[in-house]
Amino acid sequence: MEPLTIGLMVAFATVVVLFTGISVGTGLLVVATGFLLIFDGARSLQALPEIFFGELNSFALLSIPMFIIMGAAIASTRAGPDLYEALERWLTRVPGGLVVSNLGACALFAAMSGSSPATCAAIGKMGIPEMRRRGYPEEVAAGSIAAGGTLGILIPPSVTMIVYGIATETSIGRLFLAGVLPGLLLTGLFMVWAIYDTWRRGAASAVLSGARYSWRERVEILPRVVPFIAIIIGVLYAMYGGIATPSETAAVGALLCIAVAIVVYRMYRAADLWVVLRDSTRESVMILFIIGAAGVFSFMLSSLFVTQSVAQWIAALEVNRWVLMAVINLFLLVAGFFLPPVAVILMSAPILLPIITSAGFDPYWFAVIVTINMEIGLITPPVGLNLYVINGIAPDISLRKILVGSLPFVLCMALAIVILCIFPGLATWLPEAVMGEAI
């Protein structure tokens, strides 16, 4: 049977298996094992355990649980509400300032925690009721928080970028730097739209009913949030200053975040620390299991010559490279509708990377494009995890209203992709300026 035909069968079988509700990692293992057994015989299954555990035999993988512990320690405290309150106190008199402060809080908390759902829950619990109390439309309140939560997988330190680096064997440090300016660009686009939409709906005057804060009240909240921000800055400085590797800086960052949580937020009870470690272990094991399963899945595709045939077929297409990129973006967008970002990256990045590099695209720029596509999937149905998180903390706001409020931010993300295509230096300049040109 032709490898491309087998590839179509694999794609169909994977979709069917994952739609049964089975976990992503288990689904990939089932599909890979089944196709190897059918087309390559039982002898090929002997190598699967070695391949699975071989995928996990990487020092770089240590950074994943460490960064997750950092996020869990931050998410288990009042850092989110405090961050929101600090920005709200400083921006309350700015037109549309409450929306801007919510988006800014989402961007900062998402960068600290690396978790979109945690960001939505932490900022939304305070931000959505306050925006509604001030007269902001429900769509603006819910949609801005849902979209703001997605920024965590782009702004460093990002677990999604770590997974991309491991899957494609690219520098994690460069990937982090590549996400900085696009992350700020996307945050800025979100804020511009939110302010315009608030004004367009006639709700801009709602800000005037906000409380006035003295300079003392503005400054007194800062000590609660500055330590966490300082840790993130310190982690990035250690990484790019040549002081330590990403895994080492992640370990130190995790320890410092736990220490700050204990000292600043009095999280010294063993039960509180147990929750942080339990949740971190659960999420880390899930991601690592998907990484191992994706390695087996990639081995199956390679053994049946599916990967090579797909690459040759695409390379043989006589199309403009931007048409090719448009097709790849469409694929990533559709995949992101149904699968979590980690799964999409692990399944597609090893196949797509040789194609985009042969077409003359920068792999670090492409990582940013992939990540923004994954962000869109977080606020679009049928999965749209952030939509359901917002609905959970504000059940009286219908999913339809949350979706309507989120769709303009999807257009902002699409605009960001277009801007990055026109100005790729937004993603490539900072890594080259700090670390030199990639070899």
URBELUR-V659726 format. One record per residue. RES is the residue in three letters. SS is DSSP state (alpha for helix, beta for strand, coil for the rest). PSI is psi as a letter, one per 20 degrees, with the letter a starting at -180 (NA if undefined). OMEGA is omega in radians with two decimals (* if undefined). Layout:
res;ss;psi;omega
RES;SS;PSI;OMEGA
RES;SS;PSI;OMEGA
//
This chain:
res;ss;psi;omega
MET;coil;q;-3.12
GLU;coil;p;-3.14
PRO;alpha;h;3.13
LEU;alpha;h;3.07
THR;alpha;g;3.08
ILE;alpha;h;3.13
GLY;alpha;g;3.09
LEU;alpha;h;3.11
MET;alpha;g;3.12
VAL;alpha;g;-3.14
ALA;alpha;g;-3.13
PHE;alpha;g;-3.12
ALA;alpha;h;-3.14
THR;alpha;g;3.12
VAL;alpha;g;-3.12
VAL;alpha;g;-3.10
VAL;alpha;g;-3.11
LEU;alpha;h;3.11
PHE;alpha;i;3.08
THR;coil;i;-3.13
GLY;coil;i;3.12
ILE;coil;q;3.14
SER;coil;q;-3.06
VAL;alpha;g;-3.12
GLY;alpha;g;3.13
THR;alpha;g;3.13
GLY;alpha;g;3.12
LEU;alpha;g;3.11
LEU;alpha;g;-3.14
VAL;alpha;g;-3.13
VAL;alpha;g;-3.12
ALA;alpha;g;-3.14
THR;alpha;g;-3.13
GLY;alpha;g;-3.10
PHE;alpha;h;3.06
LEU;alpha;g;-3.14
LEU;alpha;h;-3.09
ILE;alpha;g;-2.98
PHE;alpha;i;-3.10
ASP;coil;i;3.09
GLY;coil;r;-3.06
ALA;alpha;h;-3.10
ARG;alpha;h;-3.10
SER;alpha;h;-3.11
LEU;alpha;i;-3.12
GLN;alpha;h;-3.08
ALA;alpha;i;-3.02
LEU;alpha;g;3.12
PRO;alpha;g;3.14
GLU;alpha;h;3.13
ILE;alpha;g;-3.12
PHE;alpha;g;-3.09
PHE;alpha;h;3.07
GLY;alpha;h;3.10
GLU;alpha;h;-3.11
LEU;coil;i;-3.12
ASN;coil;m;-3.11
SER;coil;p;3.13
PHE;alpha;h;-3.12
ALA;alpha;h;-3.12
LEU;alpha;h;3.13
LEU;alpha;h;-3.12
SER;alpha;h;-3.10
ILE;alpha;g;3.13
PRO;alpha;h;-3.14
MET;alpha;g;3.10
PHE;alpha;h;3.10
ILE;alpha;h;3.07
ILE;alpha;g;3.06
MET;alpha;g;-3.12
GLY;alpha;g;-3.13
ALA;alpha;h;3.12
ALA;alpha;g;3.12
ILE;alpha;g;-3.09
ALA;alpha;h;-3.10
SER;coil;i;3.13
THR;coil;a;3.07
ARG;coil;k;-3.10
ALA;alpha;h;3.14
GLY;alpha;g;3.08
PRO;alpha;h;3.13
ASP;alpha;g;3.12
LEU;alpha;g;3.09
TYR;alpha;g;-3.09
GLU;alpha;h;3.13
ALA;alpha;g;3.14
LEU;alpha;h;3.14
GLU;alpha;h;3.13
ARG;alpha;h;-3.10
TRP;alpha;h;-3.03
LEU;alpha;j;-3.00
THR;coil;h;-3.10
ARG;coil;j;3.09
VAL;coil;p;3.09
PRO;coil;p;-3.08
GLY;coil;j;-3.01
GLY;alpha;h;-3.12
LEU;alpha;h;3.08
VAL;alpha;g;3.14
VAL;alpha;g;-3.13
SER;alpha;h;3.08
ASN;alpha;g;3.13
LEU;alpha;h;3.09
GLY;alpha;g;3.10
ALA;alpha;h;3.09
CYS;alpha;g;-3.11
ALA;alpha;g;-3.12
LEU;alpha;g;-3.12
PHE;alpha;h;3.11
ALA;alpha;h;3.11
ALA;alpha;h;-3.13
MET;alpha;h;-3.05
SER;alpha;h;-3.12
GLY;coil;j;-3.09
SER;coil;p;3.11
SER;alpha;g;3.13
PRO;alpha;g;-3.14
ALA;alpha;h;3.12
THR;alpha;g;3.12
CYS;alpha;g;-3.10
ALA;alpha;g;-3.05
ALA;alpha;g;-3.10
ILE;alpha;h;-3.08
GLY;alpha;h;-3.11
LYS;alpha;h;3.10
MET;alpha;h;-3.02
GLY;alpha;g;-3.08
ILE;alpha;g;3.10
PRO;alpha;h;-3.12
GLU;alpha;g;3.12
MET;alpha;g;3.13
ARG;alpha;h;3.13
ARG;alpha;h;-3.12
ARG;coil;i;3.09
GLY;coil;j;3.08
TYR;coil;q;3.13
PRO;coil;q;-3.13
GLU;alpha;h;3.14
GLU;alpha;g;3.13
VAL;alpha;g;-3.11
ALA;alpha;g;-3.08
ALA;alpha;g;-3.07
GLY;alpha;h;-3.12
SER;alpha;h;3.13
ILE;alpha;g;3.13
ALA;alpha;g;-3.14
ALA;alpha;g;-3.14
GLY;alpha;h;3.14
GLY;alpha;h;-3.10
THR;alpha;i;-3.03
LEU;alpha;i;-3.08
GLY;alpha;h;-3.13
ILE;alpha;i;3.11
LEU;coil;g;-3.12
ILE;coil;p;-3.09
PRO;coil;q;-0.06
PRO;coil;p;-3.02
SER;coil;p;3.10
VAL;alpha;h;3.12
THR;alpha;g;3.10
MET;alpha;h;3.10
ILE;alpha;g;3.14
VAL;alpha;g;3.10
TYR;alpha;g;3.14
GLY;alpha;g;3.12
ILE;alpha;g;-3.10
ALA;alpha;h;-3.06
THR;alpha;i;-3.13
GLU;coil;l;3.06
THR;coil;r;-3.05
SER;coil;p;3.12
ILE;alpha;h;3.11
GLY;alpha;g;3.10
ARG;alpha;h;3.14
LEU;alpha;g;3.10
PHE;alpha;g;-3.13
LEU;alpha;h;-3.13
ALA;alpha;h;-3.11
GLY;alpha;i;-3.02
VAL;alpha;f;-3.08
LEU;alpha;g;3.05
PRO;alpha;h;3.09
GLY;alpha;g;3.09
LEU;alpha;h;3.09
LEU;alpha;g;-3.11
LEU;alpha;g;3.08
THR;alpha;g;3.11
GLY;alpha;g;3.10
LEU;alpha;g;3.09
PHE;alpha;g;-3.09
MET;alpha;g;3.13
VAL;alpha;g;-3.13
TRP;alpha;g;-3.10
ALA;alpha;g;3.13
ILE;alpha;g;3.14
TYR;alpha;g;-3.09
ASP;alpha;h;3.09
THR;alpha;g;3.11
TRP;alpha;g;-3.10
ARG;alpha;h;-3.12
ARG;coil;i;3.13
GLY;coil;k;-3.10
ALA;coil;j;-3.09
ALA;alpha;h;-3.12
SER;alpha;i;-3.13
ALA;alpha;h;-3.12
VAL;alpha;h;-3.09
LEU;alpha;h;3.12
SER;alpha;i;-3.12
GLY;coil;r;-3.13
ALA;coil;q;3.05
ARG;coil;p;-3.13
TYR;coil;p;3.07
SER;coil;r;3.10
TRP;alpha;h;3.11
ARG;alpha;g;3.14
GLU;alpha;h;3.12
ARG;alpha;h;-3.07
VAL;alpha;h;-3.02
GLU;alpha;h;-3.13
ILE;coil;i;-3.02
LEU;alpha;h;-3.11
PRO;alpha;h;-3.13
ARG;alpha;h;-3.07
VAL;alpha;h;-3.11
VAL;alpha;g;-3.13
PRO;alpha;g;-3.13
PHE;alpha;g;3.12
ILE;alpha;h;3.11
ALA;alpha;h;3.12
ILE;alpha;g;3.14
ILE;alpha;g;3.12
ILE;alpha;g;3.13
GLY;alpha;g;3.11
VAL;alpha;g;-3.13
LEU;alpha;h;3.12
TYR;alpha;g;3.14
ALA;alpha;h;-3.11
MET;alpha;g;-3.05
TYR;alpha;i;3.07
GLY;coil;j;3.12
GLY;coil;j;-3.11
ILE;coil;h;-3.08
ALA;coil;r;3.09
THR;coil;r;3.10
PRO;alpha;h;-3.13
SER;alpha;g;-3.13
GLU;alpha;g;3.13
THR;alpha;h;3.10
ALA;alpha;g;3.14
ALA;alpha;g;3.11
VAL;alpha;g;3.12
GLY;alpha;g;3.12
ALA;alpha;g;3.14
LEU;alpha;g;-3.12
LEU;alpha;h;3.12
CYS;alpha;g;3.09
ILE;alpha;g;3.14
ALA;alpha;g;3.12
VAL;alpha;g;3.11
ALA;alpha;h;3.13
ILE;alpha;g;-3.04
VAL;alpha;g;-3.03
VAL;alpha;g;-3.04
TYR;alpha;j;3.07
ARG;coil;k;3.13
MET;coil;m;-3.03
TYR;coil;i;3.13
ARG;coil;q;-3.13
ALA;alpha;h;-3.13
ALA;alpha;h;3.13
ASP;alpha;g;3.12
LEU;alpha;h;3.11
TRP;alpha;g;3.12
VAL;alpha;g;3.12
VAL;alpha;g;-3.10
LEU;alpha;h;3.13
ARG;alpha;g;-3.13
ASP;alpha;h;3.13
SER;alpha;g;3.13
THR;alpha;g;-3.12
ARG;alpha;g;-3.12
GLU;alpha;h;3.14
SER;alpha;g;3.14
VAL;alpha;h;3.11
MET;alpha;g;-3.12
ILE;alpha;g;-3.12
LEU;alpha;h;3.09
PHE;alpha;g;3.10
ILE;alpha;h;3.11
ILE;alpha;g;3.11
GLY;alpha;g;3.14
ALA;alpha;h;3.11
ALA;alpha;h;3.06
GLY;alpha;g;3.08
VAL;alpha;g;3.12
PHE;alpha;g;3.12
SER;alpha;h;3.08
PHE;alpha;g;3.11
MET;alpha;g;-3.14
LEU;alpha;h;3.14
SER;alpha;g;-3.13
SER;alpha;h;3.13
LEU;coil;j;3.08
PHE;coil;k;3.12
VAL;alpha;g;-3.11
THR;alpha;g;-3.11
GLN;alpha;g;-3.11
SER;alpha;g;3.11
VAL;alpha;g;3.13
ALA;alpha;g;3.13
GLN;alpha;h;-3.12
TRP;alpha;g;3.14
ILE;alpha;g;3.14
ALA;alpha;h;-3.12
ALA;alpha;i;3.13
LEU;coil;p;3.13
GLU;coil;m;-3.14
VAL;coil;q;3.06
ASN;coil;q;-3.08
ARG;alpha;h;3.10
TRP;alpha;h;3.00
VAL;alpha;g;3.08
LEU;alpha;g;3.13
MET;alpha;h;3.10
ALA;alpha;g;3.12
VAL;alpha;g;3.12
ILE;alpha;g;3.10
ASN;alpha;g;3.12
LEU;alpha;g;3.10
PHE;alpha;g;-3.12
LEU;alpha;h;-3.13
LEU;alpha;g;-3.14
VAL;alpha;g;3.12
ALA;alpha;h;3.13
GLY;alpha;h;3.08
PHE;alpha;h;-2.97
PHE;alpha;h;-3.03
LEU;coil;q;3.08
PRO;coil;q;-3.09
PRO;alpha;g;-3.11
VAL;alpha;g;-3.11
ALA;alpha;g;-3.13
VAL;alpha;g;-3.11
ILE;alpha;g;-3.11
LEU;alpha;h;-3.12
MET;alpha;h;-2.97
SER;alpha;h;-3.02
ALA;alpha;g;3.14
PRO;alpha;h;3.12
ILE;alpha;g;-3.03
LEU;alpha;h;-3.05
LEU;alpha;g;3.12
PRO;alpha;h;-3.12
ILE;alpha;g;-3.08
ILE;alpha;h;3.10
THR;alpha;h;3.10
SER;alpha;h;3.08
ALA;coil;i;3.07
GLY;coil;j;3.13
PHE;coil;q;3.12
ASP;coil;p;-3.10
PRO;alpha;h;-3.14
TYR;alpha;h;3.00
TRP;alpha;g;-3.14
PHE;alpha;h;3.10
ALA;alpha;h;3.11
VAL;alpha;g;3.11
ILE;alpha;g;3.11
VAL;alpha;g;-3.07
THR;alpha;g;3.12
ILE;alpha;h;3.05
ASN;alpha;h;3.11
MET;alpha;h;3.08
GLU;alpha;g;3.12
ILE;alpha;g;-3.13
GLY;alpha;h;-3.11
LEU;alpha;i;-3.13
ILE;coil;k;3.08
THR;coil;q;3.12
PRO;coil;r;0.16
PRO;coil;h;-3.13
VAL;coil;f;3.03
GLY;coil;m;-3.00
LEU;alpha;g;-3.09
ASN;alpha;h;3.12
LEU;alpha;g;-3.10
TYR;alpha;h;3.07
VAL;alpha;g;3.11
ILE;alpha;g;3.11
ASN;alpha;h;3.12
GLY;alpha;h;-3.11
ILE;alpha;i;3.06
ALA;coil;m;-3.01
PRO;coil;i;3.14
ASP;coil;i;3.01
ILE;coil;o;-3.05
SER;coil;q;3.09
LEU;alpha;h;3.13
ARG;alpha;g;3.13
LYS;alpha;h;3.12
ILE;alpha;g;3.14
LEU;alpha;g;3.12
VAL;alpha;g;3.12
GLY;alpha;h;-3.11
SER;alpha;h;-3.03
LEU;alpha;g;3.09
PRO;alpha;h;3.12
PHE;alpha;h;3.01
VAL;alpha;g;3.10
LEU;alpha;h;3.06
CYS;alpha;h;3.11
MET;alpha;g;3.09
ALA;alpha;h;3.09
LEU;alpha;h;3.11
ALA;alpha;h;3.11
ILE;alpha;g;3.12
VAL;alpha;g;3.14
ILE;alpha;g;3.13
LEU;alpha;h;3.07
CYS;alpha;h;3.13
ILE;alpha;h;-3.12
PHE;coil;m;-3.12
PRO;coil;h;3.12
GLY;alpha;i;3.08
LEU;alpha;h;3.12
ALA;alpha;h;-3.02
THR;alpha;i;-3.04
TRP;alpha;g;-3.06
LEU;alpha;g;3.09
PRO;alpha;h;3.14
GLU;alpha;h;-3.14
ALA;alpha;h;-3.08
VAL;alpha;g;-2.99
MET;alpha;j;-3.11
GLY;coil;r;-3.13
GLU;coil;q;3.12
ALA;coil;q;3.13
ILE;coil;NA;*
//
